[in-house]
Amino acid sequence: MEDPGGKPISSEGGSRPAAGETAPAQAGRLPDFYIVGHQKCGTSALYAMLRGHPEIFIPRVKELRYFASDMRAASGTPPRGRPRTLEDYTAWFEDAEPGQRIGDASPQYLSSRVAAAAIADVRPDAKIIAILREPASFIRSFHLQMLSSGIESERSLRKALALEPARREGRDLPRDTRHPGALMYSRHVHYVQQLERYYDVFPAENILVLIYDDFRANNDAEVRRVLRFLGVDDSAPIEQVSTAPSKAVRAPLLQKLANEARMARLKRPKAGPLGRTVNSLTPDVLRSDAIRAHWRRIVYSEPPPADEDVMREMRRRFKPEVLAASEYLDRDLVTLWGYDQIA
């Protein structure tokens, strides 16, 4: 049988239910497939395009993250609005029609040390979709996303990378951060190790590894490849979706205010009194799409050009990982990503 992920079938490891066994009957339906990541690699666009397919159901909320228990906030509990129990989790899929393929798009699952085994425990026949991106570009984009989300406070990527050893020890973290693990940028680039966690507990033919460059170059073809992998009609019309690239934060204080107000609207614990006050004083008209777009233009700007010295240093650092991933997937990522030019 052809392996769509380009990886030979590996031996299964760990204890898990017998083939075909799923979650307890009272828990409800579980996803048939999981988009496991990485972040900033096209998972949002893929999620949006698959949601439009009549034979596929994915919840309106992306990133349920239920199985990535090791990547939850410092409190150890999911944020409000995210599932806390298996019953909470399966409730997100109750609206699926009979016969529809159900999906969960949580890109944190690829970095998670426990998600692969946890998914296999309840759904050992699930399909797994991963997307990999050239490491230096991925980390730069992810750093911008962490700044935009208010998780990161260090605007210099070079300094943020240099802070990793201290942050692993709980030092030099942004004030009141609830996601210190997300700031261990280099940890996200253990591609072979991350994929092995899935190949160890799922049949190779159930895993599809996409490359971000292919997805960007021929979006339609890659999505139809995913549809064939999922066993649904690959001739159905697909509305092309292009997600916005990460922006730089122009006004950090205004961004913090906006994040606090957003979390207050979602009633998340991190929301402070300032955010709640802003929401109470903000009329609905000021929350329109037009006003929000204008606000984003004030708060965010186009990111500065990449620091080529930092990018080059990261590529030197991650070349062994790219070499290993190329061999593991039997795909020449070294040439594709320009690492053949890195000494």
Secondary structure by P-SEA (a helix, b strand, c coil): ccccccccbbbbbccccccccccccccccccccccccccccaaaaaaaaaaacccccccccccccccccccccccccccccccccccccccccccccccbbbbbbcccccccccaaaaaaaccccbbbbbbbccaaaaaaaaaaaaaaacccccccaaaaaaaaaaaaaccccccccccccccccccccaaaaaaaaaaaccccccbbbbbaaaaaacaaaaaaaaaaaacccccccccccccccccccccaaaaaaaaaaaaaaaccccccaaaaaaaaacccccccaaaaaaaaaaacccccccaaaaaaaaaaaaaaaaaaaaaaacccccccccccccc
